[in-house]
């Protein structure tokens, strides 16, 4: 079965010089990278994380997707150090009541998750991030108000200000933002260009709201994971993985849907694998890599993947190292995903201009 492509709307010059990959079919799903190829190839990870996150809140997304396909590419513009973010053609579409309800539901998920993290945020020290957690929380509250005035500059928040730990202010701006979204939808507000020259539509405001809430939730959770040394609770194993079910869940978490359609093929893949390396959080597989080949003269490293909730902690490098280190007589090869070559070079791999591979010509 041929899967539909994962459609990507690419924003060049995002956050200065980065590439932002917006998945507008799932408003709020977003990824960014310093290289174009990496932003596109890793968009499946952004989708996989978003789908997995929704599932943990009891919401499912229909459909599976294949390789990423860029639908539209629009550059952010910069005027006097101010960034005007991209407006895509899709942003002009009218918003349905169901889409509004879905966006608000996801904003509530993000706020619920944030509130669960907040008691532990003081554990984040200065070495695990640039801004303090309070700075991030203040920024979230400010953005709730700022985004809410993009289509109507007269809209004002007049609730509690920041005081104490900021709980009343955060709750107030969040509630104002949700009520304001409903009000703007009911008023059927049309497009507007703000005072900085950036164009806005209700659909763009919605995707920016959800993306912003989720992006900073992930930032704080990642920084907290490092501060708490969460990786130490993982179990790293080198026994051969035979059961495809945990691996299929992991593949889905990073959007590798094309590898999850036929469990029997994943089982056969594992049966043909010489050695596996895996990382487990309890009974959940969160990292995987495998080696296949003769293991004496040559071997191929492949299927290197880490659950997005655990990325950025050195897990993938540790798994690859467990397969290749201490075996100087073996020539290891791999196929790097677009944009991933520098990462593999840091693990000691070198580019080989003579390497070749064959795809099905059909």
C-alpha positions in Angstrom: 0.0 0.0 0.0 1.4 3.4 -1.0 0.9 6.0 1.8 0.0 9.6 1.2 2.9 11.9 1.6 3.4 13.9 4.8 2.8 17.4 3.5 5.2 20.1 4.7 4.9 23.9 4.5 8.5 25.2 4.7 9.4 28.5 6.3 12.9 29.7 5.4 14.6 32.2 7.6 12.6 31.0 10.6 14.1 32.1 13.9 16.8 34.0 12.1 18.4 31.5 9.7 16.7 28.2 10.5 14.1 26.2 8.5 10.7 25.7 10.0 8.6 22.7 8.9 4.9 23.3 9.4 2.5 20.4 9.1 -0.6 22.4 8.4 -2.8 19.4 8.1 -2.3 19.0 11.8 -2.2 22.7 13.0 0.4 23.1 15.7 2.7 20.2 14.6 6.0 21.8 13.8 9.7 21.1 13.6 12.8 23.3 12.9 16.4 22.6 12.0 19.5 24.6 10.9 19.5 22.7 7.5 16.8 22.5 4.9 17.1 18.8 4.3 17.2 18.1 8.0 14.0 20.1 8.6 12.2 18.2 5.9 13.5 14.7 6.7 12.8 15.2 10.4 9.2 16.5 9.9 8.0 12.9 10.3 9.5 13.1 13.9 7.5 16.2 14.6 4.3 14.5 13.3 5.1 11.3 15.2 5.6 13.2 18.5 2.4 15.2 18.0 0.3 12.1 17.2 1.8 10.3 20.2 1.2 13.2 22.5 -2.5 13.4 21.4 -2.9 9.7 22.0 -1.6 10.1 25.5 -4.5 12.5 26.0 -7.0 10.1 24.5 -7.2 11.7 21.1 -6.4 9.8 17.9 -5.3 11.1 14.5 -6.6 9.3 11.5 -4.3 8.1 8.7 -0.7 7.2 8.1 1.8 9.0 6.0 4.8 8.2 3.9 7.8 10.4 2.9 7.7 14.2 3.4 6.7 16.4 0.5 7.2 20.2 0.5 3.9 21.8 -0.6 4.9 25.5 -0.3 8.0 27.4 0.7 7.7 30.9 2.0 10.5 33.0 3.6 10.2 34.9 6.8 11.2 38.5 6.4 13.3 40.6 8.7 13.0 44.4 9.3 15.2 46.1 11.8 15.9 42.8 13.7 12.1 42.1 13.8 11.0 38.8 12.2 7.8 38.6 10.3 6.8 35.0 10.1 5.5 33.3 7.0 1.9 33.3 5.9 1.1 30.4 3.7 -1.7 30.2 1.1 -3.4 27.5 3.3 -3.7 30.1 6.1 -6.4 31.9 4.0 -8.8 29.0 4.3 -11.8 29.5 6.5 -11.7 27.8 9.9 -14.5 25.3 10.8 -16.0 25.0 14.2 -14.6 21.5 14.6 -11.1 22.8 13.9 -11.5 25.6 16.5 -12.6 23.0 19.0 -9.7 20.7 18.2 -7.2 23.6 18.6 -8.7 24.7 22.0 -8.7 21.1 23.2 -5.0 20.8 22.4 -4.2 24.1 24.1 -5.9 22.6 27.2 -3.7 19.5 26.9 -0.6 21.6 26.7 -1.6 23.7 29.7 -2.5 20.6 31.7 1.0 19.1 31.0 2.7 22.4 31.8 0.9 22.5 35.2 2.1 19.0 36.0 5.7 20.1 35.3 5.6 23.4 37.2 6.3 22.1 40.7 9.5 20.5 39.5 10.8 23.4 37.3 13.0 24.9 40.1 15.2 21.8 39.5 16.3 23.3 36.2 19.6 25.0 36.9 21.4 27.6 34.8 23.5 25.0 33.0 20.5 23.3 31.4 19.2 26.3 29.4 19.6 29.9 28.7 16.3 31.4 30.0 15.0 30.7 33.5 11.8 28.7 33.8 10.1 31.8 35.0 11.3 33.7 31.9 9.7 31.0 29.8 6.4 31.1 31.7 6.2 34.9 31.5 6.9 34.6 27.7 4.1 32.0 27.4 1.7 34.4 29.1 2.8 37.4 27.0 2.3 35.4 23.8 -1.2 34.4 24.8 -2.1 38.1 24.8 0.0 39.2 21.9 -1.3 36.5 19.5 -4.9 37.4 20.6 -4.5 40.9 19.3 -3.1 40.1 15.9 -6.5 40.3 14.2 -7.9 43.1 16.3 -5.5 45.4 18.0 -8.2 46.7 20.4 -8.4 43.4 22.2 -6.9 43.7 25.6 -6.2 41.4 28.6 -7.3 43.0 31.9 -6.9 40.1 34.3 -4.4 39.4 37.1 -0.8 40.5 36.6 2.3 38.5 37.5 2.7 38.0 41.2 4.1 35.3 43.4 4.7 32.2 41.3 2.6 33.6 38.4 -0.2 31.0 38.7 -3.0 33.6 38.6 -1.5 35.4 35.7 -0.8 32.2 33.7 -4.3 31.0 34.3 -5.8 34.4 33.5 -4.0 34.8 30.2 -4.7 31.3 29.1 -8.5 31.6 29.8 -8.5 35.0 28.1 -6.8 33.5 25.0 -9.3 30.6 24.8 -12.3 32.9 25.2 -10.8 35.4 22.8 -10.4 32.7 20.1 -14.0 31.8 20.4 -15.0 35.4 20.2 -12.8 36.1 17.1 -14.3 33.0 15.4 -17.9 34.1 16.2 -17.1 37.6 14.8 -15.7 36.0 11.6 -12.7 38.3 11.7 -10.9 38.7 8.4 -7.2 39.0 7.5 -5.2 41.8 8.9 -1.7 43.2 8.6 -0.3 44.3 11.9 1.8 47.3 12.7 5.0 45.5 11.9 3.8 44.5 8.4 3.1 40.8 9.2 -0.1 39.4 7.7 -2.5 37.4 9.8 -5.6 35.2 9.4 -7.5 33.3 12.1 -6.1 30.0 10.8 -2.5 31.4 11.2 -3.3 32.7 14.7 -4.6 29.2 15.7 -1.6 27.3 14.4 0.8 29.7 16.1 -1.1 29.4 19.4 -0.9 25.6 19.4 2.6 25.5 18.2 3.8 28.0 20.7 2.2 26.2 23.7 3.5 22.8 22.6 7.0 24.1 21.7 7.7 25.6 25.1 6.1 22.6 26.8 8.7 20.4 25.0 11.5 22.8 25.8 10.8 22.8 29.6 10.2 19.0 29.6 13.5 18.4 27.8 15.4 20.7 30.1 13.8 19.1 33.2 14.7 15.7 31.9 18.4 16.8 31.7 18.3 18.4 35.1 16.6 15.3 36.7 19.1 13.0 34.8 16.1 11.1 33.6 18.2 9.1 31.3 19.6 7.2 34.3 16.3 5.4 34.7 16.7 3.8 31.3 17.9 0.2 30.8 20.2 -0.3 27.9 20.2 -3.8 26.5 22.2 -5.7 23.9 20.1 -8.9 23.8 18.4 -9.6 20.5 15.0 -8.0 20.1 12.6 -10.5 18.5 9.1 -9.0 19.3 8.1 -6.5 16.7 5.3 -4.8 18.8 7.6 -2.5 20.9 9.5 -1.5 17.8 6.4 -0.8 15.8 5.3 1.6 18.6 8.7 3.3 18.5 8.5 3.6 14.7 5.1 5.3 14.9 6.4 7.7 17.6 8.9 9.1 15.0 6.4 9.0 12.1 8.0 6.0 10.3 4.5 4.9 9.2 5.7 3.1 6.1 7.5 0.6 8.3 4.5 -0.1 10.6 2.0 -1.2 8.0 3.0 -4.9 8.0 4.1 -6.3 11.4 5.2 -9.5 9.7 7.8 -7.5 7.7 9.2 -6.0 10.9 9.3 -9.5 12.5 11.3 -10.7 9.4 13.5 -7.7 9.6 14.4 -8.5 13.2 14.9 -12.2 12.3 17.5 -11.1 9.7 19.3 -8.8 12.1 22.6 -9.9 13.6 22.6 -7.7 16.7 20.3 -5.1 18.2 20.9 -2.4 20.8 17.9 -0.9 22.7 17.0 1.5 25.4 13.9 0.9 27.6 11.9 3.0 30.0 10.2 0.2 32.0 8.5 -1.9 29.4 8.5 0.8 26.7 11.1 0.7 24.0 12.4 4.3 23.5 15.6 3.8 21.5 16.8 1.2 19.0 19.7 0.5 16.5 20.6 -2.7 14.7 23.5 -4.3 12.9 23.2 -6.7 10.0 25.9 -8.3 7.9 28.6 -10.9 8.6 29.9 -9.1 11.6 33.4 -10.1 10.7 34.5 -8.1 7.7 31.5 -5.8 7.1 28.3 -4.7 8.7 25.5 -2.2 8.1 24.0 0.0 10.9 20.4 0.9 10.4 17.0 1.7 12.0 18.7 4.1 14.4 15.8 5.8 16.2 14.8 7.4 19.5 11.4 8.3 20.8 11.1 12.1 20.4 10.4 12.5 24.1 13.9 11.1 24.8 15.8 12.8 22.0 18.7 15.2 22.7 20.0 13.1 25.6 22.7 11.1 23.8 20.8 7.9 23.5 21.2 7.3 19.8 25.0 7.8 20.0 25.2 5.4 22.9 23.3 2.8 21.0 25.4 3.1 17.9 28.6 3.0 19.9 27.5 -0.2 21.6 27.4 -1.8 18.2 30.6 -0.5 16.7 33.1 0.2 19.4 35.9 -2.3 20.1 35.6 -4.0 16.7 38.3 -2.4 14.5 38.4 -5.3 12.1 34.8 -4.6 10.9 34.0 -2.0 8.3 30.7 -0.5 9.3 28.5 1.3 6.8 25.2 3.2 7.0 22.8 5.3 5.0 22.4 8.7 6.7 19.0 10.4 6.4 19.1 13.9 4.7 20.8 16.4 7.0 22.1 13.7 9.4 25.6 13.3 7.9 27.3 15.8 10.4 25.8 13.9 13.3 27.2 10.5 12.1 30.6 12.2 11.4 30.7 13.1 15.1 30.4 9.4 15.9 33.5 8.6 13.7 31.8 7.8 10.4 33.3 9.2 7.2 31.7 10.0 3.8 32.5 7.6 1.1 32.2 8.8 -2.5 32.3 5.3 -3.9 29.4 4.0 -1.9 26.4 3.0 -3.9 22.9 1.6 -3.3 20.1 0.4 -5.5 16.4 1.3 -5.3 13.6 -0.5 -7.0 13.5 1.1 -10.4 9.7 0.8 -10.7 
